[in-house]
Amino acid sequence: MAMGAGYGTQSGLARLVPARTATTTTMKPIDSARAPSLRRRQLLAAAWSLAGAGLLVPALPGRVQAQRFRADPFTLGVASGCPRPDGIVLWTRLAPDPLNAGGMPPENAAVRWELARDESFHDIARRGEIAARPEFGHSVHVELRGLEPDRTYWYRFMAGDAVSAVGRTRTAPAPQADLRRLKFAFASCQQYEQGYYAAYRHMLAEDIDLVVFLGDYIYESSWGRRHVRKHSGPEPTTLAGYRNRHAQYKTDPDLQRMHAAVPWLVIWDDHEVSNDYANEQGQFLEADFVQRRTSAYRAYYEHMPLERAMLPRGPDMRLYERFAYGRLALFHMLDDRQYRDIQVCPHPKRGGGSNVIDDAACPERHAAERSLLGMAQERWLHAGLDDSRARWNILAQQTLMAQIDRTPGPDASFWTDAWDGYPAARKRLLDFIAARKPANPVVIGGDVHTHYVCDLKRDFDRPESPTLATQFCGTSISSQSWSQQQVLQLLPDNPHIKFASSEKRGYVVMEVSARQCQASLRGLDDEKLQASGISTQARFILEDGRSSAERV
């Protein structure tokens, strides 16, 4: 059966859904771009000490508090993610008072769950009970294995006398399955204050099989113009603060419905922690940044449907992973924040990105050893591309991989927080693609709040250079962007950019078959309106075996 077929109406998703749980975990060693600092070693030692005491590993304890709730504990909805051929992760979080630390007492709570083959829950495939623990914000992750491949399931949670909304999910196809079609949407950058999430209301009607989220799920800071709603509380720096910020975003009904409709694959960018952070350094060079990162990573895990292998270990969290959809597509989910080298040539007295105009004044931008992914993740990606037998290799990463000269005219400038700050790392990846020729590499990205379609060139400074792959970069769900006039001024100096539009907020729908990959760039009429309409700004097709997409 084609993925997405037979999903029908959304009748089973009318109620809003809950947040997530935690299960027993085996911690994997984390590949790091460099040796841990003393502060990091102290945090790791503390984390393992807690794990040894049974406080960090979310196993079902012997004593669980059964209780009645005065308010709905499933205010944050339900979600599923990390689809495998035989399994899925189900998530919820008990939070009757979501913006005030969840409102749960500091004790374990029993959460029952059911997975059914039918929407009415007459045919139960699995059921069980798990502890929602205060150490994990009363979130739960039910990681299931032994399920049927390419199968739709429905799920729900129960705690005390409360029942969650119903979620729907689907396992991935069997490894050797000849999948006829995969239809997914990718999105990023959903600043809560700057717009409503009407994009998800339209995405829900797209009949997609999967959502791929590419970062900036929350924003730590308040900024921008024409706010339609406000963050509650100050900028988060602690675990409690990040929990409240995630919870506020999760209360949005359109976001909840989209989480309940299909499984998600997620990766982060900077705002899940702090703007423009790199590895162990914050933009404002905070002395306690590693502790802040530790808190942000924990809260991120607590609010996403992630596998137990992704459980944070102190300030580290192995998030990059591969997910296969039969022989049709292989997603390489990449992390370009945790392991990167620090940005070069920053503004005085702070870190983060800067616009480098004169390469003679910043030769270190071209240093051969600099990496955006970290060398261990680079090797992992190369090995995965080399071993892949999928028809399409989808590199899901955060930002614009294509070079972009940001100064119109004869001078050139490049933004150091993106791939342009790491040109040697980009060249290593593109040289590898040129030499090893993995099947149909397609790069997807976000971060820049603009729809881009770009040829990825062997040499961006030579327009006649071979195109090695195509990148589709999506606009934001709600976060504001440059003016379209600013974007259009850049195109004459960047001929490898085939399409660019910063005018609208939205997402990208990708439909993949054995013959082609079609990308529809969707844009809202007005993100400031909850009832905004939507249109397709452009549609491109990338044919099997070709590296450059064509507009249709």
Secondary structure as GFF3:
##gff-version 3
##sequence-region A 1 552
A	DSSP	three_ten_helix	11	13	.	.	.	ID=ss1
A	DSSP	alpha_helix	38	52	.	.	.	ID=ss2
A	DSSP	beta_strand	78	84	.	.	.	ID=ss3
A	DSSP	beta_strand	87	93	.	.	.	ID=ss4
A	DSSP	beta_strand	109	116	.	.	.	ID=ss5
A	DSSP	beta_strand	124	132	.	.	.	ID=ss6
A	DSSP	three_ten_helix	134	136	.	.	.	ID=ss7
A	DSSP	beta_strand	139	144	.	.	.	ID=ss8
A	DSSP	beta_strand	152	159	.	.	.	ID=ss9
A	DSSP	beta_strand	162	163	.	.	.	ID=ss10
A	DSSP	beta_strand	167	170	.	.	.	ID=ss11
A	DSSP	beta_strand	182	187	.	.	.	ID=ss12
A	DSSP	alpha_helix	198	204	.	.	.	ID=ss13
A	DSSP	beta_strand	210	213	.	.	.	ID=ss14
A	DSSP	alpha_helix	239	250	.	.	.	ID=ss15
A	DSSP	alpha_helix	253	261	.	.	.	ID=ss16
A	DSSP	beta_strand	264	266	.	.	.	ID=ss17
A	DSSP	alpha_helix	289	302	.	.	.	ID=ss18
A	DSSP	three_ten_helix	308	310	.	.	.	ID=ss19
A	DSSP	beta_strand	321	325	.	.	.	ID=ss20
A	DSSP	beta_strand	329	333	.	.	.	ID=ss21
A	DSSP	beta_strand	355	356	.	.	.	ID=ss22
A	DSSP	three_ten_helix	359	361	.	.	.	ID=ss23
A	DSSP	three_ten_helix	363	366	.	.	.	ID=ss24
A	DSSP	alpha_helix	375	387	.	.	.	ID=ss25
A	DSSP	beta_strand	392	396	.	.	.	ID=ss26
A	DSSP	beta_strand	414	415	.	.	.	ID=ss27
A	DSSP	three_ten_helix	419	421	.	.	.	ID=ss28
A	DSSP	alpha_helix	423	436	.	.	.	ID=ss29
A	DSSP	beta_strand	441	445	.	.	.	ID=ss30
A	DSSP	beta_strand	451	457	.	.	.	ID=ss31
A	DSSP	beta_strand	467	473	.	.	.	ID=ss32
A	DSSP	alpha_helix	484	490	.	.	.	ID=ss33
A	DSSP	three_ten_helix	491	493	.	.	.	ID=ss34
A	DSSP	beta_strand	497	501	.	.	.	ID=ss35
A	DSSP	beta_strand	506	512	.	.	.	ID=ss36
A	DSSP	beta_strand	516	524	.	.	.	ID=ss37
A	DSSP	beta_strand	534	543	.	.	.	ID=ss38
A	DSSP	beta_strand	550	551	.	.	.	ID=ss39
###
